[in-house]
Amino acid sequence: MHIRDEGAAGACPAVTDGLSVQLVRAWNATSWIEIIAVVLAVAYLLLAIRQSISCWVAAFVSSCLYVWVLFGARLYMESMLNGFYAAMAVYGFWQWRGRLSGEGLNVTRWPPARNALALACVVVLALVSWYFLRRFTPAAWPFVDSMVTWASVIATFMVARKVYENWHWFLIIDSVSLCLYFTRGLYLTMLLFAFYLVLIVIGMREWRRSLPLAAHAA
C-alpha cells in the first residue's frame, strides 16, 4: 500500500511536467494573430461586464482575426461564427449607443419559454449544418461545432440586447468550446476560455445588479 502511494505521488509531478512542456510547445507554435485575438477577446469581456460600449470595438477586431485562426484549424462553423460576431459588434455598438432615439438599453430578462424556444432552434439548425459539414467538408467535430456556433449566435444577440441570461448561455458554450479547442491544439485560446468562465460568473453578478427589482425575484 505504501509502495502504491509513492508511485501515485511520483506520477503527479510527471503529469504536471508533461503538461507544462506541452503548453510551452503550444505557446511557441502560437501565431501572433491568435495572441492579439486573445488579448482583444479578454478586453471585450472585461468591458462588457462594465457595460462599456468600447467592448464592441475590441469584439470587432478580435472576431475578424479569429475568422482566420479558426479556419486554419478546420473549425469552419466557428470561423463563420466569428464573421457573424464582427457583424454583431457593429449592431451591438449601435444598440448600446441608443440608436436614433438617444436612449440606451437597460438589462432585461427572457422568460423560460423564450429560452426553451431559442434552444430548440439551435438544435434544429445544428442538425442541418452538421449534415452538410459531415457530407461536404473535413470539419472536426461537426455536430459539437454546429451546436456551439448556433448557440453563440443566440447568446451574442442577447448580449447586444442586454439580456441577462446571455451569461448562462455562454457559461455552457464556453465550457464546451474549451474542450473543443483543446482537441484542435489551440491551447492559448483554450486558456482564454477557461479565463472566460471566471469572468462569466463576475458578469452574472454585475449585470444582476442592473436588473429592475421585479426581475431580481424572477
C-alpha positions in Angstrom: 0.0 0.0 0.0 2.9 2.3 0.9 4.6 1.5 -2.4 1.4 2.3 -4.4 1.1 5.7 -2.7 4.7 6.5 -3.6 4.1 5.5 -7.2 1.0 7.8 -7.3 2.9 10.6 -5.8 5.7 10.2 -8.3 3.2 10.2 -11.2 1.7 13.6 -10.3 4.9 15.6 -11.0 5.4 13.6 -14.2 1.9 14.5 -15.5 2.4 18.2 -14.4 5.8 18.4 -16.1 4.4 16.8 -19.3 1.6 19.3 -19.4 4.0 22.2 -18.9 6.2 21.0 -21.8 3.1 20.7 -24.0 1.9 24.2 -23.1 5.4 25.7 -23.8 5.5 24.0 -27.2 2.0 25.3 -27.9 3.0 28.8 -26.9 6.0 28.7 -29.2 3.7 27.5 -32.0 1.0 30.1 -31.4 0.8 32.7 -34.1 0.8 36.4 -33.3 -2.6 36.7 -34.9 -4.1 34.3 -32.3 -2.3 36.1 -29.4 -3.7 39.5 -30.5 -7.1 38.0 -30.9 -6.9 36.5 -27.4 -5.9 39.8 -25.8 -8.7 41.7 -27.6 -11.2 39.0 -26.7 -10.3 39.4 -23.0 -10.6 43.2 -23.3 -14.1 42.7 -24.9 -15.4 40.6 -22.0 -13.9 42.9 -19.3 -15.5 45.9 -21.0 -18.8 44.1 -21.5 -19.0 43.3 -17.8 -18.7 47.1 -17.1 -21.4 47.7 -19.8 -18.9 49.9 -21.7 -19.7 50.5 -25.3 -16.0 50.2 -26.2 -16.3 46.4 -25.8 -17.8 46.2 -29.3 -14.7 47.8 -30.8 -12.5 45.1 -29.2 -15.0 42.4 -30.3 -15.0 43.5 -33.9 -11.2 43.4 -34.3 -10.8 40.1 -32.3 -13.6 38.4 -34.3 -12.0 39.4 -37.6 -8.7 37.8 -36.5 -10.4 34.7 -35.3 -12.0 34.1 -38.7 -8.5 33.3 -40.0 -7.3 31.4 -36.9 -10.3 29.0 -36.7 -10.5 28.5 -40.5 -6.9 27.3 -40.3 -7.8 24.9 -37.5 -10.6 23.4 -39.7 -13.3 24.7 -37.3 -15.4 26.1 -40.2 -18.6 26.8 -38.4 -16.7 28.6 -35.6 -14.8 30.6 -38.3 -18.1 31.6 -39.8 -19.4 32.4 -36.3 -16.7 34.9 -35.8 -17.7 36.6 -39.1 -21.1 36.9 -37.5 -19.6 38.2 -34.3 -17.9 41.0 -36.3 -21.3 42.0 -37.8 -22.9 41.7 -34.3 -20.2 44.0 -32.9 -21.5 46.7 -35.3 -25.1 46.0 -34.3 -24.3 45.9 -30.6 -22.4 49.2 -30.8 -25.5 50.8 -32.4 -27.9 49.2 -29.9 -25.9 50.3 -26.8 -25.4 53.7 -28.2 -29.1 54.2 -28.1 -30.0 54.0 -31.8 -31.5 57.2 -33.2 -33.6 58.0 -30.1 -30.6 58.6 -27.9 -32.0 56.2 -25.2 -29.6 53.4 -24.1 -30.6 49.9 -23.3 -31.4 48.5 -19.8 -30.6 45.0 -18.7 -33.7 42.7 -19.1 -34.6 39.0 -18.8 -36.0 36.4 -21.1 -38.7 34.1 -19.7 -38.0 30.3 -19.6 -40.3 29.7 -22.6 -38.3 32.1 -24.8 -35.1 30.4 -23.7 -36.5 27.0 -24.5 -37.7 28.1 -27.9 -34.2 29.5 -28.7 -32.6 26.2 -27.6 -35.0 24.2 -29.9 -34.0 26.5 -32.8 -30.3 25.9 -32.0 -30.7 22.1 -32.1 -32.6 22.2 -35.4 -30.1 24.5 -37.1 -27.2 22.4 -35.7 -28.6 19.2 -37.2 -28.9 20.9 -40.6 -25.3 22.3 -40.6 -23.9 19.1 -39.1 -25.3 17.1 -42.1 -23.7 19.4 -44.6 -20.4 19.7 -42.8 -20.1 15.9 -42.4 -21.0 15.3 -46.0 -19.0 18.0 -47.8 -16.1 19.1 -45.5 -13.3 17.6 -43.4 -14.7 19.5 -40.4 -13.5 18.4 -37.0 -16.4 17.6 -34.5 -19.1 18.9 -36.9 -22.1 18.5 -34.6 -20.5 19.9 -31.5 -19.0 22.7 -33.6 -22.5 23.4 -35.0 -24.2 23.4 -31.6 -21.6 25.9 -30.2 -21.9 28.1 -33.3 -25.7 28.4 -33.3 -25.9 28.7 -29.5 -23.3 31.5 -29.7 -25.4 33.3 -32.4 -28.4 33.4 -30.0 -26.2 34.4 -27.0 -24.4 37.2 -28.8 -27.8 38.6 -29.9 -28.8 38.5 -26.2 -25.6 40.5 -25.3 -26.4 43.1 -27.9 -29.9 43.4 -26.4 -28.6 43.3 -22.8 -30.5 40.2 -21.9 -29.2 38.9 -18.6 -29.5 35.2 -19.5 -26.7 35.5 -22.0 -24.3 34.8 -19.2 -26.0 31.4 -18.6 -25.8 30.5 -22.3 -22.1 31.5 -22.5 -21.3 29.5 -19.4 -22.3 26.3 -21.2 -21.0 27.4 -24.6 -17.5 28.3 -23.3 -17.2 25.1 -21.3 -17.8 23.1 -24.4 -15.6 25.4 -26.5 -12.7 24.9 -24.1 -12.7 21.2 -24.7 -13.2 21.7 -28.5 -10.1 24.0 -28.8 -8.0 21.5 -26.7 -8.7 18.8 -29.3 -7.6 21.1 -32.1 -4.4 22.2 -30.4 -5.4 25.8 -29.8 -4.1 25.9 -26.3 -3.8 29.7 -25.9 -7.5 30.0 -26.9 -8.3 27.1 -24.6 -6.8 29.0 -21.7 -8.7 32.1 -22.8 -12.0 30.3 -22.5 -11.0 28.9 -19.1 -10.5 32.5 -18.0 -13.8 33.4 -19.6 -15.6 31.0 -17.3 -14.3 33.1 -14.3 -15.3 36.3 -15.9 -18.8 35.0 -16.8 -19.5 34.4 -13.1 -18.4 38.0 -12.4 -20.5 39.2 -15.3 -23.6 37.5 -13.9 -23.2 39.2 -10.6 -22.5 42.7 -12.1 -25.4 42.6 -14.6 -27.8 41.2 -12.0 -27.2 44.5 -10.0 -28.5 46.4 -13.0 -31.8 44.4 -13.2 -35.1 46.0 -12.1 -36.2 44.9 -8.6 -39.1 42.8 -10.1 -36.6 40.9 -12.4 -34.5 40.0 -9.4 -37.3 38.0 -8.0 -37.9 36.2 -11.3 
